[in-house]
Amino acid sequence: MDFKIIAIMIDMTPALTEGTNNLITWRNRYSSTEYPRKIVLNIFYRRYTMSKMWNDLMNIVNQKSYNSFQGAAMALEKLYSKTAVTKVQPFLESWINNNPDEIVGAIHYRDFIGLIQRVQMGSKPAKEELEFSYLHYLISDKATLAWAAFCATGISPLKAITEVSGAIIQPMPLNDYNTLTVGLGQLYTTRFLQDRYTPLP
């Protein structure tokens, strides 16, 4: 992806705090064998929810009917919550168990199996890698929702990338979840975490 950086435009510090607090809570709540799988389940809970809501999200984007970013963002968060509870939560376990190679949000469950096992065996580097992955995908998904909220106010998909990430990119189709989450992961999340990520002790 060819791009030029101006500056990071939105601040995802609240999402980073939320994600870090989740990890601390799960560390305290789950055993060392349960903990890594809990993290991965949550990564895919978000990824599947974003995937399942994508057509509805794009309808909101295309209608351009919101006057404010905040109003659009709230509508998208409501859609996210409803989709998570009704379309993902009851099926998540069976999806990852029965189809671990299904690509959702540009990743698939099978890639995480070895990492889960290494964490369960006590590998500290594997544990940090998994925790960082969780934060990265959480923030990338929140950045994707922010992109959609900007679009819903009438901003073009290309300009919305700049609004979120501060990057100016070459014109390209921007209507696919996999493309957007990878792009915003590169343009926004990696740069955002570079200066702000601190591994848990």
N, C-alpha and C positions, 0 to 999 in steps of 0.2 A: 504494500500500500504506500503510494507516494504522498508525502505530506510535509507541511511546514508548520512549526510550532509558534504560536503567539504567546499564550500563557494558559495555565489551567484556569478554567472559568468557574466551575462549581466546586463546592467544598463537601466532600463525603466523609469528613471527620465523624459526624454522628453515626454513619453506617459502620465505620471502623470501630468505634466505641461499642456499638451494639454487637458486632461480631465478636470482638474480644471478650465482652461480658458473657456472651453465649458460650464461648469456649471454656471460660473459667467455671461457669455453672455446670457444664457437662463434665468437666474434669472432676468436680466434686461429687457429682451425682452418680456417675457410671464407673464400673470397674475398668481396669486397664485393658481388658479384652473387649468390653462393650464400647468403650469410648471412641476408638478410631472408626468403627462402623457407624456410630451415631453421627459423627462428622460427615462421613460420605453420604449417608442417607439425607442429611440436611442439604448438602450440595445439590443432590439430585431432586430433592423436594422442590427447591427453587427452580432448577433447570426445567423440570417437567412442567411446573406451573407456568413459567414463561412461555414454554413451547405450546401448551394447551390453550393459553389465552391469546396466542399471537394473532389469530384472525380477528378476534374482537378488538385487540389493541390496534391493529392496523385500520379497522373501521373508525375508531376514535381519531386516529392520526389523520385519516383521509377526510373526515367531516370538518376538521378545523373549526370547531364550534365553541372553543373556550376562549374567554377574554384574558385569562391570567394563567401563568405557569402553575401557581399554587392550586387553582381550581382543577386544572387538568391532572396534576400530580395526584390530588386526592381521589379523583375519579378512577385513575389507573390503580392506585393502591387498593381501592374497594374491589375493583375487578380482580386484582391479584389475589386478595384474601378469599373472595368467593370461589374463584377457580381452584385455589389450593385445597379448600375444604371439600368441595363437591366433586372435583374432577381428578384430583391427584391423591389426596390422603388415603382413600380406601384402596387404591390400586398400586401404590408405590412399591411395596415389598414384592408383589408378584411380578411387576415390570422388571425390576432389576434382577430378580432371581431367574425369571424365565427368558429374559432377553438382555443379557449383560452387554451385548455388542451393539445395542441400539444407540445411535449417535443422537444426543439431545444437548442442544447448546454447545455443539462442537466437541463434546467429550462423551465417553461411554464408561459404564461401570467397571468393565473388565480391567481397564487400565489402573484401577484403584485397588484391586484385590491384593496384589503383591505388597503394596504400600500398607494396607490395613494389617497384613500378616507381620510385616516388619515392626510396625508399632506395637502389635500384640506381643512380640518377642522382646520388647524393651528398647528398641532402637530410638535414641533421642533425635538424631538427624531426621529419621522418617517421621517422627511425631511433629517436629517443626515444619517439615515439608507439607504434611497434611493440614496442619493448622493454617499455614500460609495460603495453601490452595483454597481452603474454605473462605478466608477473608478476600482473596482475589476474586473468586467467583461471586461472592455476595456483592461486592462493590461493583463488579462489572454488570451484574443484573440490575442493581439500583441505578447505575449510569444509563443503562438501556431504557429503563422506565423514565428517567429524566429526559433522554432524547425524545421519547414518544410524547412526553408532556409538552416540550417545546414545539414539536410538530403540530400538536393538537391546537396550539394557539395561532397557527397559520404560518409559522416559520418553515422554510423548506427543509427537507431531510438533510441536505448537504450543510446548510447553515446551522442546523440543530447540532450536528457533529461538532462544529466550531463552538457553539454555545456551551456544550458540555465539556469539551476537551481542550479548547483553545487551539486545536489543530485545523489547518486548512488542507483539505484533501482534494484530489482530482475527482471530477464527476464520475459516479458509478451507481449502479442500482443499490438502493438502501431500503429493502423491504423484507429482508430475510433475517430471522433471529440468529442463526449461526454466524452469518457474515457480520452482523452488528455487534454481537457479544465479543467475537474475536477482535474486531476492529477497535472497539472501545476498551477492551482489555489492553490492547497495545498502545492506543493513543492516550488513554486516560489512566486506567487502573495501575499499570506497571509504574508509570511516572509518579502517580499519587503515593503509592506505597513505598517507593524508593527512599523517601526522606522521612516517612512517618511510621513505618513498620518496626516494631520492637518485639522480638520473640518472647513468648511467655517463659518464665523461669522453670 
